[in-house]
Amino acid sequence: MPRPNHANHNNPPADYLDGFIDEIQAADFLCQSVRTLQKWRVSGFGPHFYKPGRSVRYRRRDLLEWAATRRRSNT
């Protein structure tokens, strides 16, 4: 039985997944460079992003969902 005071690391809280992060954090989250994320945005290849004003933001949930679509079992 899980302890009530300890977070379950396999299921992060929804507010963590739905919070916005900047492109530096998103690049780190995906183990990519910021420049790669920038190229993906221009080409339309990468994960969904938000552009409130001049800044670019990502939701961790969108990054995880996008990464799951890239999963492969062989080459």
PQR file with spaces between the fields and no chain letter, atoms N, CA, C, O and H, PARSE charges and radii, in Angstrom:
ATOM       1  N    MET     1       0.835   -1.174    0.000 -0.4000 1.5000
ATOM       2  CA   MET     1       0.000    0.000    0.000 -0.0000 2.0000
ATOM       3  C    MET     1       0.887    1.247    0.000  0.5500 1.7000
ATOM       4  O    MET     1       1.780    1.350    0.841 -0.5500 1.4000
ATOM       5  N    PRO     2       0.667    2.207   -0.925 -0.5600 1.5000
ATOM       6  CA   PRO     2       1.532    3.381   -0.999  0.2800 2.0000
ATOM       7  C    PRO     2       1.360    4.290    0.217  0.5500 1.7000
ATOM       8  O    PRO     2       0.282    4.381    0.805 -0.5500 1.4000
ATOM       9  N    ARG     3       2.426    4.939    0.562 -0.4000 1.5000
ATOM      10  CA   ARG     3       2.373    5.888    1.675 -0.0000 2.0000
ATOM      11  C    ARG     3       1.692    7.168    1.201  0.5500 1.7000
ATOM      12  O    ARG     3       1.959    7.619    0.087 -0.5500 1.4000
ATOM      13  H    ARG     3       3.301    4.866    0.085  0.4000 1.0000
ATOM      14  N    PRO     4       0.836    7.756    1.999 -0.5600 1.5000
ATOM      15  CA   PRO     4       0.107    8.949    1.569  0.2800 2.0000
ATOM      16  C    PRO     4       0.982   10.181    1.393  0.5500 1.7000
ATOM      17  O    PRO     4       0.616   11.072    0.626 -0.5500 1.4000
ATOM      18  N    ASN     5       2.133   10.270    2.076 -0.4000 1.5000
ATOM      19  CA   ASN     5       2.972   11.459    2.005 -0.0000 2.0000
ATOM      20  C    ASN     5       4.025   11.383    0.908  0.5500 1.7000
ATOM      21  O    ASN     5       4.797   12.328    0.744 -0.5500 1.4000
ATOM      22  H    ASN     5       2.430    9.546    2.699  0.4000 1.0000
ATOM      23  N    HIS     6       4.081   10.307    0.165 -0.4000 1.5000
ATOM      24  CA   HIS     6       5.081   10.170   -0.879 -0.0000 2.0000
ATOM      25  C    HIS     6       4.425   10.227   -2.245  0.5500 1.7000
ATOM      26  O    HIS     6       3.410    9.575   -2.488 -0.5500 1.4000
ATOM      27  H    HIS     6       3.453    9.540    0.299  0.4000 1.0000
ATOM      28  N    ALA     7       5.010   11.008   -3.129 -0.4000 1.5000
ATOM      29  CA   ALA     7       4.482   11.136   -4.486 -0.0000 2.0000
ATOM      30  C    ALA     7       4.764    9.866   -5.275  0.5500 1.7000
ATOM      31  O    ALA     7       5.794    9.221   -5.077 -0.5500 1.4000
ATOM      32  H    ALA     7       5.835   11.538   -2.932  0.4000 1.0000
ATOM      33  N    ASN     8       3.866    9.515   -6.152 -0.4000 1.5000
ATOM      34  CA   ASN     8       4.079    8.388   -7.052 -0.0000 2.0000
ATOM      35  C    ASN     8       4.830    8.925   -8.261  0.5500 1.7000
ATOM      36  O    ASN     8       4.261    9.673   -9.055 -0.5500 1.4000
ATOM      37  H    ASN     8       3.029   10.038   -6.313  0.4000 1.0000
ATOM      38  N    HIS     9       6.086    8.560   -8.413 -0.4000 1.5000
ATOM      39  CA   HIS     9       6.932    9.110   -9.464 -0.0000 2.0000
ATOM      40  C    HIS     9       6.562    8.596  -10.849  0.5500 1.7000
ATOM      41  O    HIS     9       6.973    9.189  -11.847 -0.5500 1.4000
ATOM      42  H    HIS     9       6.548    7.951   -7.768  0.4000 1.0000
ATOM      43  N    ASN    10       5.806    7.523  -10.938 -0.4000 1.5000
ATOM      44  CA   ASN    10       5.379    7.017  -12.237 -0.0000 2.0000
ATOM      45  C    ASN    10       4.175    7.769  -12.779  0.5500 1.7000
ATOM      46  O    ASN    10       3.924    7.742  -13.984 -0.5500 1.4000
ATOM      47  H    ASN    10       5.472    7.041  -10.128  0.4000 1.0000
ATOM      48  N    ASN    11       3.432    8.432  -11.920 -0.4000 1.5000
ATOM      49  CA   ASN    11       2.255    9.202  -12.310 -0.0000 2.0000
ATOM      50  C    ASN    11       2.349   10.603  -11.725  0.5500 1.7000
ATOM      51  O    ASN    11       1.805   10.861  -10.651 -0.5500 1.4000
ATOM      52  H    ASN    11       3.636    8.453  -10.941  0.4000 1.0000
ATOM      53  N    PRO    12       3.039   11.523  -12.423 -0.5600 1.5000
ATOM      54  CA   PRO    12       3.167   12.876  -11.883  0.2800 2.0000
ATOM      55  C    PRO    12       1.806   13.559  -11.820  0.5500 1.7000
ATOM      56  O    PRO    12       0.900   13.198  -12.572 -0.5500 1.4000
ATOM      57  N    PRO    13       1.649   14.537  -10.938 -0.5600 1.5000
ATOM      58  CA   PRO    13       0.373   15.233  -10.828  0.2800 2.0000
ATOM      59  C    PRO    13       0.020   15.962  -12.123  0.5500 1.7000
ATOM      60  O    PRO    13       0.903   16.377  -12.874 -0.5500 1.4000
ATOM      61  N    ALA    14      -1.267   16.110  -12.371 -0.4000 1.5000
ATOM      62  CA   ALA    14      -1.734   16.732  -13.617 -0.0000 2.0000
ATOM      63  C    ALA    14      -1.194   18.144  -13.788  0.5500 1.7000
ATOM      64  O    ALA    14      -0.876   18.544  -14.908 -0.5500 1.4000
ATOM      65  H    ALA    14      -1.985   15.772  -11.761  0.4000 1.0000
ATOM      66  N    ASP    15      -1.084   18.909  -12.704 -0.4000 1.5000
ATOM      67  CA   ASP    15      -0.606   20.283  -12.856 -0.0000 2.0000
ATOM      68  C    ASP    15       0.855   20.321  -13.312  0.5500 1.7000
ATOM      69  O    ASP    15       1.268   21.292  -13.947 -0.5500 1.4000
ATOM      70  H    ASP    15      -1.343   18.584  -11.795  0.4000 1.0000
ATOM      71  N    TYR    16       1.633   19.300  -13.008 -0.4000 1.5000
ATOM      72  CA   TYR    16       2.999   19.211  -13.518 -0.0000 2.0000
ATOM      73  C    TYR    16       2.974   18.991  -15.028  0.5500 1.7000
ATOM      74  O    TYR    16       3.707   19.651  -15.764 -0.5500 1.4000
ATOM      75  H    TYR    16       1.297   18.512  -12.493  0.4000 1.0000
ATOM      76  N    LEU    17       2.141   18.074  -15.488 -0.4000 1.5000
ATOM      77  CA   LEU    17       2.077   17.763  -16.914 -0.0000 2.0000
ATOM      78  C    LEU    17       1.441   18.884  -17.719  0.5500 1.7000
ATOM      79  O    LEU    17       1.800   19.082  -18.880 -0.5500 1.4000
ATOM      80  H    LEU    17       1.546   17.538  -14.890  0.4000 1.0000
ATOM      81  N    ASP    18       0.513   19.616  -17.137 -0.4000 1.5000
ATOM      82  CA   ASP    18      -0.201   20.657  -17.869 -0.0000 2.0000
ATOM      83  C    ASP    18       0.434   22.037  -17.735  0.5500 1.7000
ATOM      84  O    ASP    18      -0.014   22.990  -18.373 -0.5500 1.4000
ATOM      85  H    ASP    18       0.221   19.454  -16.194  0.4000 1.0000
ATOM      86  N    GLY    19       1.464   22.149  -16.919 -0.4000 1.5000
ATOM      87  CA   GLY    19       2.141   23.434  -16.770 -0.0000 2.0000
ATOM      88  C    GLY    19       2.965   23.762  -18.007  0.5500 1.7000
ATOM      89  O    GLY    19       3.397   22.869  -18.735 -0.5500 1.4000
ATOM      90  H    GLY    19       1.827   21.375  -16.402  0.4000 1.0000
ATOM      91  N    PHE    20       3.176   25.043  -18.234 -0.4000 1.5000
ATOM      92  CA   PHE    20       3.960   25.485  -19.382 -0.0000 2.0000
ATOM      93  C    PHE    20       5.434   25.593  -19.032  0.5500 1.7000
ATOM      94  O    PHE    20       5.798   26.003  -17.931 -0.5500 1.4000
ATOM      95  H    PHE    20       2.825   25.769  -17.642  0.4000 1.0000
ATOM      96  N    ILE    21       6.278   25.217  -19.991 -0.4000 1.5000
ATOM      97  CA   ILE    21       7.727   25.359  -19.839 -0.0000 2.0000
ATOM      98  C    ILE    21       8.269   26.063  -21.074  0.5500 1.7000
ATOM      99  O    ILE    21       7.643   26.039  -22.134 -0.5500 1.4000
ATOM     100  H    ILE    21       5.982   24.884  -20.886  0.4000 1.0000
ATOM     101  N    ASP    22       9.432   26.691  -20.938 -0.4000 1.5000
ATOM     102  CA   ASP    22      10.010   27.397  -22.079 -0.0000 2.0000
ATOM     103  C    ASP    22      10.757   26.423  -22.993  0.5500 1.7000
ATOM     104  O    ASP    22      10.854   25.232  -22.697 -0.5500 1.4000
ATOM     105  H    ASP    22       9.941   26.711  -20.077  0.4000 1.0000
ATOM     106  N    GLU    23      11.280   26.939  -24.099 -0.4000 1.5000
ATOM     107  CA   GLU    23      11.899   26.050  -25.077 -0.0000 2.0000
ATOM     108  C    GLU    23      13.202   25.430  -24.572  0.5500 1.7000
ATOM     109  O    GLU    23      13.575   24.343  -25.012 -0.5500 1.4000
ATOM     110  H    GLU    23      11.201   27.907  -24.340  0.4000 1.0000
ATOM     111  N    ILE    24      13.888   26.095  -23.668 -0.4000 1.5000
ATOM     112  CA   ILE    24      15.114   25.512  -23.103 -0.0000 2.0000
ATOM     113  C    ILE    24      14.764   24.282  -22.274  0.5500 1.7000
ATOM     114  O    ILE    24      15.405   23.238  -22.394 -0.5500 1.4000
ATOM     115  H    ILE    24      13.585   26.978  -23.310  0.4000 1.0000
ATOM     116  N    GLN    25      13.740   24.415  -21.431 -0.4000 1.5000
ATOM     117  CA   GLN    25      13.299   23.286  -20.610 -0.0000 2.0000
ATOM     118  C    GLN    25      12.719   22.176  -21.492  0.5500 1.7000
ATOM     119  O    GLN    25      12.925   20.994  -21.217 -0.5500 1.4000
ATOM     120  H    GLN    25      13.220   25.263  -21.333  0.4000 1.0000
ATOM     121  N    ALA    26      12.002   22.551  -22.540 -0.4000 1.5000
ATOM     122  CA   ALA    26      11.414   21.558  -23.447 -0.0000 2.0000
ATOM     123  C    ALA    26      12.509   20.787  -24.177  0.5500 1.7000
ATOM     124  O    ALA    26      12.416   19.568  -24.329 -0.5500 1.4000
ATOM     125  H    ALA    26      11.834   23.511  -22.763  0.4000 1.0000
ATOM     126  N    ALA    27      13.537   21.486  -24.627 -0.4000 1.5000
ATOM     127  CA   ALA    27      14.650   20.819  -25.301 -0.0000 2.0000
ATOM     128  C    ALA    27      15.324   19.829  -24.357  0.5500 1.7000
ATOM     129  O    ALA    27      15.654   18.711  -24.752 -0.5500 1.4000
ATOM     130  H    ALA    27      13.612   22.476  -24.505  0.4000 1.0000
ATOM     131  N    ASP    28      15.523   20.241  -23.122 -0.4000 1.5000
ATOM     132  CA   ASP    28      16.115   19.357  -22.117 -0.0000 2.0000
ATOM     133  C    ASP    28      15.204   18.160  -21.855  0.5500 1.7000
ATOM     134  O    ASP    28      15.683   17.031  -21.741 -0.5500 1.4000
ATOM     135  H    ASP    28      15.255   21.149  -22.801  0.4000 1.0000
ATOM     136  N    PHE    29      13.915   18.395  -21.762 -0.4000 1.5000
ATOM     137  CA   PHE    29      12.927   17.346  -21.517 -0.0000 2.0000
ATOM     138  C    PHE    29      12.977   16.278  -22.609  0.5500 1.7000
ATOM     139  O    PHE    29      12.834   15.089  -22.327 -0.5500 1.4000
ATOM     140  H    PHE    29      13.526   19.311  -21.855  0.4000 1.0000
ATOM     141  N    LEU    30      13.184   16.711  -23.865 -0.4000 1.5000
ATOM     142  CA   LEU    30      13.229   15.785  -25.003 -0.0000 2.0000
ATOM     143  C    LEU    30      14.645   15.332  -25.362  0.5500 1.7000
ATOM     144  O    LEU    30      14.830   14.571  -26.312 -0.5500 1.4000
ATOM     145  H    LEU    30      13.300   17.677  -24.094  0.4000 1.0000
ATOM     146  N    CYS    31      15.646   15.797  -24.607 -0.4000 1.5000
ATOM     147  CA   CYS    31      17.057   15.467  -24.884 -0.0000 2.0000
ATOM     148  C    CYS    31      17.442   15.924  -26.292  0.5500 1.7000
ATOM     149  O    CYS    31      18.092   15.191  -27.038 -0.5500 1.4000
ATOM     150  H    CYS    31      15.496   16.416  -23.836  0.4000 1.0000
ATOM     151  N    GLN    32      17.041   17.119  -26.636 -0.4000 1.5000
ATOM     152  CA   GLN    32      17.361   17.717  -27.926 -0.0000 2.0000
ATOM     153  C    GLN    32      17.938   19.107  -27.682  0.5500 1.7000
ATOM     154  O    GLN    32      17.899   19.617  -26.562 -0.5500 1.4000
ATOM     155  H    GLN    32      16.513   17.714  -26.030  0.4000 1.0000
ATOM     156  N    SER    33      18.468   19.707  -28.729 -0.4000 1.5000
ATOM     157  CA   SER    33      18.954   21.080  -28.604 -0.0000 2.0000
ATOM     158  C    SER    33      17.806   22.056  -28.841  0.5500 1.7000
ATOM     159  O    SER    33      16.793   21.713  -29.450 -0.5500 1.4000
ATOM     160  H    SER    33      18.500   19.293  -29.639  0.4000 1.0000
ATOM     161  N    VAL    34      17.985   23.268  -28.350 -0.4000 1.5000
ATOM     162  CA   VAL    34      16.994   24.314  -28.583 -0.0000 2.0000
ATOM     163  C    VAL    34      16.885   24.571  -30.083  0.5500 1.7000
ATOM     164  O    VAL    34      15.788   24.772  -30.603 -0.5500 1.4000
ATOM     165  H    VAL    34      18.808   23.547  -27.855  0.4000 1.0000
ATOM     166  N    ARG    35      17.998   24.564  -30.763 -0.4000 1.5000
ATOM     167  CA   ARG    35      17.994   24.799  -32.211 -0.0000 2.0000
ATOM     168  C    ARG    35      17.174   23.738  -32.940  0.5500 1.7000
ATOM     169  O    ARG    35      16.476   24.056  -33.903 -0.5500 1.4000
ATOM     170  H    ARG    35      18.890   24.400  -30.340  0.4000 1.0000
ATOM     171  N    THR    36      17.246   22.498  -32.503 -0.4000 1.5000
ATOM     172  CA   THR    36      16.444   21.431  -33.112 -0.0000 2.0000
ATOM     173  C    THR    36      14.960   21.721  -32.925  0.5500 1.7000
ATOM     174  O    THR    36      14.184   21.576  -33.869 -0.5500 1.4000
ATOM     175  H    THR    36      17.812   22.240  -31.721  0.4000 1.0000
ATOM     176  N    LEU    37      14.551   22.127  -31.727 -0.4000 1.5000
ATOM     177  CA   LEU    37      13.147   22.482  -31.498 -0.0000 2.0000
ATOM     178  C    LEU    37      12.734   23.637  -32.398  0.5500 1.7000
ATOM     179  O    LEU    37      11.624   23.638  -32.931 -0.5500 1.4000
ATOM     180  H    LEU    37      15.182   22.245  -30.960  0.4000 1.0000
ATOM     181  N    GLN    38      13.605   24.613  -32.571 -0.4000 1.5000
ATOM     182  CA   GLN    38      13.296   25.751  -33.436 -0.0000 2.0000
ATOM     183  C    GLN    38      13.093   25.303  -34.884  0.5500 1.7000
ATOM     184  O    GLN    38      12.165   25.760  -35.552 -0.5500 1.4000
ATOM     185  H    GLN    38      14.506   24.612  -32.137  0.4000 1.0000
ATOM     186  N    LYS    39      13.944   24.426  -35.359 -0.4000 1.5000
ATOM     187  CA   LYS    39      13.802   23.903  -36.724 -0.0000 2.0000
ATOM     188  C    LYS    39      12.513   23.107  -36.876  0.5500 1.7000
ATOM     189  O    LYS    39      11.828   23.205  -37.893 -0.5500 1.4000
ATOM     190  H    LYS    39      14.698   24.055  -34.816  0.4000 1.0000
ATOM     191  N    TRP    40      12.188   22.316  -35.850 -0.4000 1.5000
ATOM     192  CA   TRP    40      10.949   21.535  -35.892 -0.0000 2.0000
ATOM     193  C    TRP    40       9.729   22.444  -35.961  0.5500 1.7000
ATOM     194  O    TRP    40       8.774   22.141  -36.676 -0.5500 1.4000
ATOM     195  H    TRP    40      12.745   22.237  -35.023  0.4000 1.0000
ATOM     196  N    ARG    41       9.749   23.561  -35.224 -0.4000 1.5000
ATOM     197  CA   ARG    41       8.611   24.483  -35.262 -0.0000 2.0000
ATOM     198  C    ARG    41       8.427   25.063  -36.652  0.5500 1.7000
ATOM     199  O    ARG    41       7.298   25.180  -37.129 -0.5500 1.4000
ATOM     200  H    ARG    41      10.525   23.807  -34.644  0.4000 1.0000
ATOM     201  N    VAL    42       9.513   25.424  -37.303 -0.4000 1.5000
ATOM     202  CA   VAL    42       9.441   25.999  -38.646 -0.0000 2.0000
ATOM     203  C    VAL    42       8.904   24.979  -39.646  0.5500 1.7000
ATOM     204  O    VAL    42       8.103   25.317  -40.517 -0.5500 1.4000
ATOM     205  H    VAL    42      10.430   25.329  -36.916  0.4000 1.0000
ATOM     206  N    SER    43       9.349   23.731  -39.516 -0.4000 1.5000
ATOM     207  CA   SER    43       8.947   22.698  -40.480 -0.0000 2.0000
ATOM     208  C    SER    43       7.598   22.065  -40.146  0.5500 1.7000
ATOM     209  O    SER    43       7.003   21.392  -40.988 -0.5500 1.4000
ATOM     210  H    SER    43      10.000   23.457  -38.808  0.4000 1.0000
ATOM     211  N    GLY    44       7.111   22.276  -38.919 -0.4000 1.5000
ATOM     212  CA   GLY    44       5.852   21.668  -38.507 -0.0000 2.0000
ATOM     213  C    GLY    44       5.997   20.232  -38.044  0.5500 1.7000
ATOM     214  O    GLY    44       4.995   19.537  -37.871 -0.5500 1.4000
ATOM     215  H    GLY    44       7.593   22.822  -38.235  0.4000 1.0000
ATOM     216  N    PHE    45       7.222   19.773  -37.842 -0.4000 1.5000
ATOM     217  CA   PHE    45       7.479   18.387  -37.465 -0.0000 2.0000
ATOM     218  C    PHE    45       7.288   18.124  -35.975  0.5500 1.7000
ATOM     219  O    PHE    45       6.763   17.073  -35.606 -0.5500 1.4000
ATOM     220  H    PHE    45       8.036   20.337  -37.982  0.4000 1.0000
ATOM     221  N    GLY    46       7.686   19.021  -35.136 -0.4000 1.5000
ATOM     222  CA   GLY    46       7.784   18.761  -33.704 -0.0000 2.0000
ATOM     223  C    GLY    46       6.473   18.790  -32.949  0.5500 1.7000
ATOM     224  O    GLY    46       5.394   18.808  -33.541 -0.5500 1.4000
ATOM     225  H    GLY    46       8.112   19.874  -35.435  0.4000 1.0000
ATOM     226  N    PRO    47       6.586   18.793  -31.624 -0.5600 1.5000
ATOM     227  CA   PRO    47       5.398   18.792  -30.763  0.2800 2.0000
ATOM     228  C    PRO    47       4.648   20.121  -30.847  0.5500 1.7000
ATOM     229  O    PRO    47       5.198   21.140  -31.265 -0.5500 1.4000
ATOM     230  N    HIS    48       3.377   20.081  -30.439 -0.4000 1.5000
ATOM     231  CA   HIS    48       2.571   21.297  -30.388 -0.0000 2.0000
ATOM     232  C    HIS    48       3.212   22.282  -29.425  0.5500 1.7000
ATOM     233  O    HIS    48       3.803   21.891  -28.419 -0.5500 1.4000
ATOM     234  H    HIS    48       2.931   19.254  -30.099  0.4000 1.0000
ATOM     235  N    PHE    49       3.087   23.559  -29.745 -0.4000 1.5000
ATOM     236  CA   PHE    49       3.624   24.602  -28.886 -0.0000 2.0000
ATOM     237  C    PHE    49       2.628   25.752  -28.809  0.5500 1.7000
ATOM     238  O    PHE    49       1.669   25.821  -29.577 -0.5500 1.4000
ATOM     239  H    PHE    49       2.607   23.877  -30.562  0.4000 1.0000
ATOM     240  N    TYR    50       2.876   26.641  -27.876 -0.4000 1.5000
ATOM     241  CA   TYR    50       2.020   27.802  -27.651 -0.0000 2.0000
ATOM     242  C    TYR    50       2.874   29.046  -27.808  0.5500 1.7000
ATOM     243  O    TYR    50       4.051   29.050  -27.448 -0.5500 1.4000
ATOM     244  H    TYR    50       3.655   26.585  -27.252  0.4000 1.0000
ATOM     245  N    LYS    51       2.289   30.086  -28.339 -0.4000 1.5000
ATOM     246  CA   LYS    51       3.028   31.316  -28.547 -0.0000 2.0000
ATOM     247  C    LYS    51       2.230   32.495  -27.986  0.5500 1.7000
ATOM     248  O    LYS    51       1.563   33.218  -28.726 -0.5500 1.4000
ATOM     249  H    LYS    51       1.333   30.083  -28.631  0.4000 1.0000
ATOM     250  N    PRO    52       2.310   32.675  -26.660 -0.5600 1.5000
ATOM     251  CA   PRO    52       1.639   33.828  -26.063  0.2800 2.0000
ATOM     252  C    PRO    52       2.516   35.079  -26.221  0.5500 1.7000
ATOM     253  O    PRO    52       3.450   35.290  -25.447 -0.5500 1.4000
ATOM     254  N    GLY    53       2.218   35.875  -27.194 -0.4000 1.5000
ATOM     255  CA   GLY    53       3.078   37.028  -27.471 -0.0000 2.0000
ATOM     256  C    GLY    53       4.310   36.580  -28.245  0.5500 1.7000
ATOM     257  O    GLY    53       4.196   35.867  -29.242 -0.5500 1.4000
ATOM     258  H    GLY    53       1.460   35.703  -27.822  0.4000 1.0000
ATOM     259  N    ARG    54       5.481   36.995  -27.791 -0.4000 1.5000
ATOM     260  CA   ARG    54       6.722   36.663  -28.496 -0.0000 2.0000
ATOM     261  C    ARG    54       7.392   35.404  -27.960  0.5500 1.7000
ATOM     262  O    ARG    54       8.296   34.865  -28.600 -0.5500 1.4000
ATOM     263  H    ARG    54       5.573   37.574  -26.982  0.4000 1.0000
ATOM     264  N    SER    55       6.966   34.933  -26.807 -0.4000 1.5000
ATOM     265  CA   SER    55       7.602   33.753  -26.212 -0.0000 2.0000
ATOM     266  C    SER    55       6.976   32.461  -26.741  0.5500 1.7000
ATOM     267  O    SER    55       5.842   32.452  -27.220 -0.5500 1.4000
ATOM     268  H    SER    55       6.233   35.370  -26.287  0.4000 1.0000
ATOM     269  N    VAL    56       7.733   31.386  -26.645 -0.4000 1.5000
ATOM     270  CA   VAL    56       7.272   30.057  -27.046 -0.0000 2.0000
ATOM     271  C    VAL    56       7.204   29.202  -25.794  0.5500 1.7000
ATOM     272  O    VAL    56       8.135   29.195  -24.988 -0.5500 1.4000
ATOM     273  H    VAL    56       8.655   31.393  -26.256  0.4000 1.0000
ATOM     274  N    ARG    57       6.100   28.480  -25.629 -0.4000 1.5000
ATOM     275  CA   ARG    57       5.924   27.611  -24.473 -0.0000 2.0000
ATOM     276  C    ARG    57       5.407   26.253  -24.914  0.5500 1.7000
ATOM     277  O    ARG    57       4.729   26.120  -25.933 -0.5500 1.4000
ATOM     278  H    ARG    57       5.344   28.486  -26.283  0.4000 1.0000
ATOM     279  N    TYR    58       5.745   25.254  -24.122 -0.4000 1.5000
ATOM     280  CA   TYR    58       5.305   23.877  -24.353 -0.0000 2.0000
ATOM     281  C    TYR    58       4.651   23.358  -23.082  0.5500 1.7000
ATOM     282  O    TYR    58       4.969   23.809  -21.982 -0.5500 1.4000
ATOM     283  H    TYR    58       6.296   25.361  -23.294  0.4000 1.0000
ATOM     284  N    ARG    59       3.745   22.419  -23.236 -0.4000 1.5000
ATOM     285  CA   ARG    59       3.208   21.678  -22.090 -0.0000 2.0000
ATOM     286  C    ARG    59       3.914   20.330  -22.055  0.5500 1.7000
ATOM     287  O    ARG    59       4.096   19.703  -23.098 -0.5500 1.4000
ATOM     288  H    ARG    59       3.486   22.052  -24.130  0.4000 1.0000
ATOM     289  N    ARG    60       4.311   19.879  -20.882 -0.4000 1.5000
ATOM     290  CA   ARG    60       4.975   18.575  -20.752 -0.0000 2.0000
ATOM     291  C    ARG    60       4.092   17.451  -21.294  0.5500 1.7000
ATOM     292  O    ARG    60       4.599   16.506  -21.900 -0.5500 1.4000
ATOM     293  H    ARG    60       4.163   20.389  -20.034  0.4000 1.0000
ATOM     294  N    ARG    61       2.783   17.543  -21.084 -0.4000 1.5000
ATOM     295  CA   ARG    61       1.860   16.520  -21.579 -0.0000 2.0000
ATOM     296  C    ARG    61       1.958   16.411  -23.115  0.5500 1.7000
ATOM     297  O    ARG    61       1.979   15.308  -23.661 -0.5500 1.4000
ATOM     298  H    ARG    61       2.371   18.311  -20.592  0.4000 1.0000
ATOM     299  N    ASP    62       2.018   17.554  -23.795 -0.4000 1.5000
ATOM     300  CA   ASP    62       2.151   17.549  -25.258 -0.0000 2.0000
ATOM     301  C    ASP    62       3.477   16.939  -25.690  0.5500 1.7000
ATOM     302  O    ASP    62       3.541   16.218  -26.686 -0.5500 1.4000
ATOM     303  H    ASP    62       2.001   18.450  -23.351  0.4000 1.0000
ATOM     304  N    LEU    63       4.531   17.229  -24.942 -0.4000 1.5000
ATOM     305  CA   LEU    63       5.848   16.667  -25.268 -0.0000 2.0000
ATOM     306  C    LEU    63       5.837   15.149  -25.106  0.5500 1.7000
ATOM     307  O    LEU    63       6.363   14.427  -25.954 -0.5500 1.4000
ATOM     308  H    LEU    63       4.479   17.815  -24.133  0.4000 1.0000
ATOM     309  N    LEU    64       5.240   14.666  -24.019 -0.4000 1.5000
ATOM     310  CA   LEU    64       5.162   13.216  -23.798 -0.0000 2.0000
ATOM     311  C    LEU    64       4.330   12.534  -24.878  0.5500 1.7000
ATOM     312  O    LEU    64       4.705   11.475  -25.382 -0.5500 1.4000
ATOM     313  H    LEU    64       4.813   15.252  -23.330  0.4000 1.0000
ATOM     314  N    GLU    65       3.202   13.140  -25.230 -0.4000 1.5000
ATOM     315  CA   GLU    65       2.341   12.549  -26.261 -0.0000 2.0000
ATOM     316  C    GLU    65       3.050   12.526  -27.604  0.5500 1.7000
ATOM     317  O    GLU    65       2.972   11.536  -28.332 -0.5500 1.4000
ATOM     318  H    GLU    65       2.897   14.000  -24.821  0.4000 1.0000
ATOM     319  N    TRP    66       3.741   13.607  -27.936 -0.4000 1.5000
ATOM     320  CA   TRP    66       4.472   13.654  -29.204 -0.0000 2.0000
ATOM     321  C    TRP    66       5.588   12.609  -29.212  0.5500 1.7000
ATOM     322  O    TRP    66       5.768   11.899  -30.201 -0.5500 1.4000
ATOM     323  H    TRP    66       3.804   14.411  -27.345  0.4000 1.0000
ATOM     324  N    ALA    67       6.329   12.517  -28.120 -0.4000 1.5000
ATOM     325  CA   ALA    67       7.421   11.535  -28.032 -0.0000 2.0000
ATOM     326  C    ALA    67       6.879   10.113  -28.180  0.5500 1.7000
ATOM     327  O    ALA    67       7.523    9.268  -28.802 -0.5500 1.4000
ATOM     328  H    ALA    67       6.183   13.094  -27.316  0.4000 1.0000
ATOM     329  N    ALA    68       5.711    9.846  -27.616 -0.4000 1.5000
ATOM     330  CA   ALA    68       5.116    8.507  -27.715 -0.0000 2.0000
ATOM     331  C    ALA    68       4.804    8.149  -29.169  0.5500 1.7000
ATOM     332  O    ALA    68       4.874    6.979  -29.546 -0.5500 1.4000
ATOM     333  H    ALA    68       5.188   10.533  -27.110  0.4000 1.0000
ATOM     334  N    THR    69       4.461    9.142  -29.985 -0.4000 1.5000
ATOM     335  CA   THR    69       4.183    8.864  -31.404 -0.0000 2.0000
ATOM     336  C    THR    69       5.457    8.562  -32.176  0.5500 1.7000
ATOM     337  O    THR    69       5.394    8.003  -33.271 -0.5500 1.4000
ATOM     338  H    THR    69       4.404   10.092  -29.679  0.4000 1.0000
ATOM     339  N    ARG    70       6.605    8.920  -31.631 -0.4000 1.5000
ATOM     340  CA   ARG    70       7.892    8.690  -32.298 -0.0000 2.0000
ATOM     341  C    ARG    70       8.517    7.364  -31.871  0.5500 1.7000
ATOM     342  O    ARG    70       9.576    6.992  -32.377 -0.5500 1.4000
ATOM     343  H    ARG    70       6.656    9.374  -30.742  0.4000 1.0000
ATOM     344  N    ARG    71       7.887    6.660  -30.962 -0.4000 1.5000
ATOM     345  CA   ARG    71       8.437    5.401  -30.442 -0.0000 2.0000
ATOM     346  C    ARG    71       8.471    4.341  -31.527  0.5500 1.7000
ATOM     347  O    ARG    71       7.500    4.157  -32.261 -0.5500 1.4000
ATOM     348  H    ARG    71       7.027    6.963  -30.551  0.4000 1.0000
ATOM     349  N    ARG    72       9.584    3.652  -31.621 -0.4000 1.5000
ATOM     350  CA   ARG    72       9.767    2.606  -32.616 -0.0000 2.0000
ATOM     351  C    ARG    72      10.330    1.359  -31.954  0.5500 1.7000
ATOM     352  O    ARG    72      11.061    1.454  -30.968 -0.5500 1.4000
ATOM     353  H    ARG    72      10.373    3.802  -31.024  0.4000 1.0000
ATOM     354  N    SER    73       9.993    0.185  -32.493 -0.4000 1.5000
ATOM     355  CA   SER    73      10.534   -1.052  -31.936 -0.0000 2.0000
ATOM     356  C    SER    73      11.751   -1.556  -32.726  0.5500 1.7000
ATOM     357  O    SER    73      12.497   -2.415  -32.256 -0.5500 1.4000
ATOM     358  H    SER    73       9.400    0.108  -33.295  0.4000 1.0000
ATOM     359  N    ASN    74      11.933   -1.014  -33.917 -0.4000 1.5000
ATOM     360  CA   ASN    74      13.115   -1.365  -34.716 -0.0000 2.0000
ATOM     361  C    ASN    74      13.392   -0.272  -35.736  0.5500 1.7000
ATOM     362  O    ASN    74      12.621    0.681  -35.850 -0.5500 1.4000
ATOM     363  H    ASN    74      11.327   -0.317  -34.299  0.4000 1.0000
ATOM     364  N    THR    75      14.476   -0.400  -36.471 -0.4000 1.5000
ATOM     365  CA   THR    75      14.858    0.652  -37.423 -0.0000 2.0000
ATOM     366  C    THR    75      14.304    0.447  -38.804  0.5500 1.7000
ATOM     367  O    THR    75      14.551    1.260  -39.695 -0.5500 1.4000
ATOM     368  H    THR    75      15.103   -1.174  -36.379  0.4000 1.0000
